[in-house]
Amino acid sequence: MSNETQPTKQSYLVRRFLIATLIFGFFLILVLPKVSRNVSDTIGEVALPDSSLFYSGAEVYQTAELIGEEGRAFYVRQRITFDFIWPLVYAWFLYSGLRLVFRKSSIEFLVKSIRWLPILGLVADYMENALASMIMLFYPSHLAFAEKWLPICSLIKWSAIAAAFILLITGILNWGIRIVRGREASRWE
């Protein structure tokens, strides 16, 4: 890549990350609290399947029973509306952040593979939402495949998202340390 295009690509990655960060922050500060209140008002304090790391298919059916018909309908609406947009927001934030922070890594495998963690989390989240919605829609009928795969999708989702956040934070800290060390080294020259 020529020197002319390098700053342009870097500024593009920075702009994209800043926009993703603003949208992510907007959701964290304004949207998520409102959604949480709506869920609490409608369903109560029942633990929903997509908010846990480990649970069984039987626990999902217990939740479906506890929240009732109105709660199940609300749950499905939430998955089709809010839970369609939110995974896109966090995945874009993580993807753009990882691309920016690890763009100059000398480990090519890391650069090419690490950014796919948010995409894996996004796909697993959508699969989890689809399976949980199917269980809620067809309750009290049992869907063995959904009961089996729903907890697996949740585990994959949470693992991929956690790994992406840990790597992003680690990358940002590493970047900050390199900047400070560079400034300190220049003082002694």
C-alpha positions as CSV (number, residue, x, y, z in Angstrom):
1,M,0.0,0.0,0.0
2,S,1.4,3.4,-0.9
3,N,2.1,6.1,1.6
4,E,-0.7,8.3,0.1
5,T,-3.5,5.8,0.8
6,Q,-2.2,4.8,4.3
7,P,-3.4,8.0,6.1
8,T,-6.7,7.8,4.1
9,K,-7.4,4.3,5.2
10,Q,-6.4,5.1,8.8
11,S,-8.6,8.1,8.9
12,Y,-11.5,6.1,7.4
13,L,-11.0,3.4,10.1
14,V,-10.9,6.1,12.8
15,R,-14.1,7.9,11.5
16,R,-15.9,4.6,11.2
17,F,-14.9,3.6,14.8
18,L,-16.0,7.0,16.1
19,I,-19.4,6.8,14.4
20,A,-19.8,3.2,15.7
21,T,-18.8,4.4,19.2
22,L,-21.3,7.2,19.2
23,I,-24.1,4.9,18.1
24,F,-23.0,2.3,20.7
25,G,-22.9,4.9,23.4
26,F,-26.3,6.2,22.4
27,F,-27.7,2.7,22.8
28,L,-26.0,2.1,26.1
29,I,-27.1,5.4,27.6
30,L,-30.6,6.0,26.2
31,V,-32.0,2.9,24.4
32,L,-31.0,0.0,26.6
33,P,-32.3,1.5,29.9
34,K,-35.7,2.2,28.2
35,V,-35.9,-1.3,26.8
36,S,-35.0,-2.8,30.2
37,R,-37.8,-0.8,31.8
38,N,-40.3,-2.0,29.2
39,V,-39.2,-5.6,29.7
40,S,-39.5,-5.3,33.5
41,D,-42.9,-3.6,33.2
42,T,-44.2,-6.3,30.8
43,I,-42.5,-9.5,31.9
44,G,-41.4,-8.7,35.4
45,E,-38.0,-9.8,36.9
46,V,-38.0,-13.2,35.1
47,A,-34.5,-14.2,33.8
48,L,-34.8,-14.3,30.0
49,P,-32.8,-16.9,28.1
50,D,-30.7,-14.5,26.1
51,S,-29.4,-12.7,29.2
52,S,-27.8,-15.8,30.7
53,L,-24.5,-17.6,29.8
54,F,-25.6,-21.1,30.9
55,Y,-29.1,-22.5,31.0
56,S,-31.0,-25.5,29.9
57,G,-33.8,-26.0,27.4
58,A,-36.1,-26.9,30.3
59,E,-35.4,-23.5,31.9
60,V,-36.5,-21.8,28.7
61,Y,-39.9,-23.6,28.9
62,Q,-40.2,-22.6,32.6
63,T,-39.6,-19.0,31.5
64,A,-42.2,-19.3,28.8
65,E,-44.7,-20.6,31.4
66,L,-43.9,-17.8,33.9
67,I,-44.2,-14.9,31.5
68,G,-47.6,-16.0,30.1
69,E,-49.1,-15.5,26.7
70,E,-48.8,-11.7,26.7
71,G,-45.1,-11.9,27.9
72,R,-44.3,-14.5,25.2
73,A,-45.8,-12.2,22.5
74,F,-43.9,-9.2,23.9
75,Y,-40.7,-11.3,23.9
76,V,-41.1,-12.2,20.2
77,R,-41.8,-8.6,19.3
78,Q,-38.6,-7.5,21.1
79,R,-36.6,-10.1,19.2
80,I,-37.9,-8.9,15.9
81,T,-37.5,-5.2,16.6
82,F,-34.9,-4.2,19.2
83,D,-32.9,-7.4,19.2
84,F,-32.5,-7.2,15.4
85,I,-30.9,-3.7,15.7
86,W,-28.9,-4.0,18.9
87,P,-26.6,-6.9,17.7
88,L,-25.8,-4.9,14.6
89,V,-24.8,-1.9,16.8
90,Y,-22.5,-3.8,19.2
91,A,-21.0,-6.0,16.3
92,W,-20.2,-2.9,14.3
93,F,-18.6,-1.2,17.3
94,L,-16.5,-4.2,18.1
95,Y,-15.6,-5.0,14.4
96,S,-14.5,-1.4,13.6
97,G,-12.6,-1.1,16.9
98,L,-10.7,-4.4,16.4
99,R,-9.9,-3.4,12.8
100,L,-8.6,0.0,14.0
101,V,-6.6,-1.2,17.0
102,F,-5.0,-4.3,15.4
103,R,-4.5,-2.9,11.9
104,K,-0.7,-2.6,12.3
105,S,-0.2,-5.9,14.1
106,S,2.7,-8.0,12.8
107,I,0.7,-11.2,13.3
108,E,-1.2,-11.4,10.1
109,F,-3.4,-14.3,11.3
110,L,-4.5,-12.1,14.2
111,V,-5.4,-9.2,12.0
112,K,-7.4,-11.3,9.6
113,S,-9.2,-13.5,12.1
114,I,-9.8,-11.3,15.2
115,R,-12.3,-9.0,13.5
116,W,-14.6,-12.0,12.9
117,L,-15.3,-12.5,16.6
118,P,-18.1,-9.8,16.6
119,I,-19.6,-11.3,13.4
120,L,-19.6,-14.7,15.1
121,G,-21.4,-13.1,18.1
122,L,-23.9,-11.4,15.8
123,V,-24.8,-14.6,13.9
124,A,-25.0,-16.6,17.2
125,D,-27.2,-13.8,18.7
126,Y,-29.6,-13.9,15.7
127,M,-29.7,-17.7,15.8
128,E,-30.4,-17.5,19.6
129,N,-33.2,-15.0,19.0
130,A,-34.8,-17.1,16.3
131,L,-34.7,-20.3,18.4
132,A,-36.0,-18.5,21.5
133,S,-38.8,-16.9,19.5
134,M,-39.8,-20.2,18.0
135,I,-40.0,-21.7,21.5
136,M,-42.2,-18.8,22.7
137,L,-44.4,-18.9,19.6
138,F,-45.0,-22.7,19.7
139,Y,-45.3,-22.9,23.5
140,P,-46.5,-25.3,25.1
141,S,-45.3,-27.6,22.3
142,H,-41.7,-28.7,22.7
143,L,-39.2,-28.1,19.9
144,A,-36.4,-30.5,20.6
145,F,-33.9,-28.9,18.1
146,A,-34.5,-25.4,19.5
147,E,-34.3,-26.6,23.1
148,K,-31.0,-28.2,22.3
149,W,-29.4,-25.5,20.2
150,L,-30.6,-22.4,22.0
151,P,-28.2,-22.7,25.0
152,I,-25.3,-23.5,22.6
153,C,-26.0,-20.4,20.5
154,S,-26.1,-18.3,23.7
155,L,-22.7,-19.7,24.9
156,I,-21.2,-19.0,21.5
157,K,-22.6,-15.5,21.4
158,W,-21.4,-14.5,24.9
159,S,-18.0,-16.1,24.4
160,A,-17.4,-14.3,21.1
161,I,-18.6,-11.0,22.4
162,A,-16.6,-11.3,25.6
163,A,-13.4,-12.3,23.7
164,A,-13.9,-9.3,21.3
165,F,-14.3,-6.9,24.2
166,I,-11.3,-8.3,26.0
167,L,-9.2,-8.1,22.9
168,L,-10.4,-4.5,22.1
169,I,-9.6,-3.3,25.6
170,T,-6.2,-5.1,25.6
171,G,-5.4,-3.6,22.2
172,I,-6.4,-0.1,23.3
173,L,-4.3,-0.4,26.5
174,N,-1.3,-1.8,24.5
175,W,-1.7,1.1,22.0
176,G,-1.8,3.6,24.9
177,I,1.3,2.1,26.5
178,R,3.2,2.3,23.2
179,I,2.3,5.9,22.8
180,V,3.5,6.7,26.4
181,R,6.7,4.7,25.9
182,G,7.4,6.5,22.6
183,R,7.0,9.9,24.3
184,E,9.2,8.9,27.2
185,A,11.9,7.6,24.9
186,S,11.9,10.8,22.9
187,R,12.5,12.8,26.1
188,W,15.8,10.9,26.7
189,E,17.2,11.3,23.2
